[in-house]
């Protein structure tokens, strides 16, 4: 095996687990943002509509932060990694929401959440992967 092939194999193996790093960063951003938002809700009178909007913004921000942590500039696999991060993050979020709240969303509601994660992750990966490397 040539030296170049060995380096490529090592680089690919190292990047293979990068999406886990992205998912963990997304979860950390979510926990911090939800805690801060909960404090804000406790101090003020926030309507349900505002809570729903802020929750969606928290999810989108968390996905972007996770993709940013896992996708280096100029990465040709940015879209793929972003899609995986968004799907795994939203899948875990939907599962945890269903288990903790015992509320049933419709199948369409679950699908919309998952697709939002895929779209946000893919878009973030496309943007970050398309940037020039440092």
Buried (B, 14 or more C-beta within 10 A) or exposed (E): EEEEEEEEEEEEEEBEEBBBEBBBBBBBBBEEBBEEBEEEEEEEEEEEEEEEEBBEEBBBBBBBBBBBBBBBEEBEBBBBBBBBBBBBBBBBBBEEBEEEEEEEBEEEEBEEBBEBBBBBBBBBBBBBBEEEEE
